[in-house]
């Protein structure tokens, strides 16, 4: 049996409990901004890298050697479970996920089979290794949200306007519901694999759902996201819900059942508090591009985020989206230290 782990600032903030300082981690903290990441991956394609346990462990651990972050994020990609069930896809550099045969009819939806733990043994192995190596630092597991995965599958790759995706959502609601229900089941199975192997929190990345109007989100997306969060409730791990451009959806994303609502940089955290029902923590939300400005500017903006975050019942400091590839790792290290130092002064005053 693994040794019992203590719940530190990250898990306690997610649960809206007192913390000695505001916890911090960064989306894409393990990734392209780190020279050691580029060296470790070399010429290994992304999806192959996501299936090599030793490499997953190494890349997940790299940022913890540089930054005083309060959580690790599992190195993977949201399309990994789709690849694992036989979807013909690849991640093309500079483009993103590309689907060989887009899913646009009932027959194609019917070919999406369930995900089983044996489909992703490398995930189980890597999470177990990380759980042993991380000690009290929690590992965050993740999956792609149903709208975002559906958009990749329907469009055949990244899309600005999600034209075909929305055409199915509006024009073929029954087929849309079947597709999202299958994707929800895949996400549930993938998240369960991670939690049962040792992940101590999960995040649902519905990255592109901000393109949906609130009424359509409630009707066509919310039931499937709710299904995912409900299926993970019994595990007792914090559940985070994040999307980009979701300012108008924050309340609905909280309704889906997350313990923590992720906020991008477009909505101040004190305004997000008003949009999200009581009983939720917030995560975010420094603009990633601010870290490309002089440090004095980034520090000032970070202090503003911390001040706004004190209006929430719980606050996990993060960027409003992932770390940009051109970010100086030294700036992230200084940012993590600043968050701890500045917030410790206000600890217990929430």
Secondary structure as UniProt FT lines:
FT   HELIX           9..14
FT   TURN            15..16
FT   STRAND          23..24
FT   TURN            27..28
FT   TURN            32..33
FT   HELIX           35..41
FT   TURN            42..43
FT   HELIX           46..49
FT   TURN            50..51
FT   HELIX           53..66
FT   STRAND          71..73
FT   TURN            78..79
FT   HELIX           80..84
FT   TURN            85..86
FT   STRAND          89..92
FT   TURN            93..95
FT   STRAND          96..99
FT   HELIX           106..110
FT   HELIX           117..120
FT   HELIX           121..134
FT   TURN            135..136
FT   STRAND          138..144
FT   HELIX           146..155
FT   HELIX           163..171
FT   HELIX           173..197
FT   STRAND          201..205
FT   TURN            207..208
FT   HELIX           209..211
FT   HELIX           214..220
FT   HELIX           222..232
FT   HELIX           233..235
FT   STRAND          238..242
FT   HELIX           247..249
FT   HELIX           250..255
FT   TURN            256..257
FT   STRAND          260..262
FT   TURN            265..266
FT   HELIX           269..275
FT   STRAND          281..283
FT   HELIX           288..292
FT   HELIX           295..309
FT   TURN            310..311
FT   STRAND          315..317
FT   TURN            325..326
FT   HELIX           329..344
FT   TURN            345..348
//
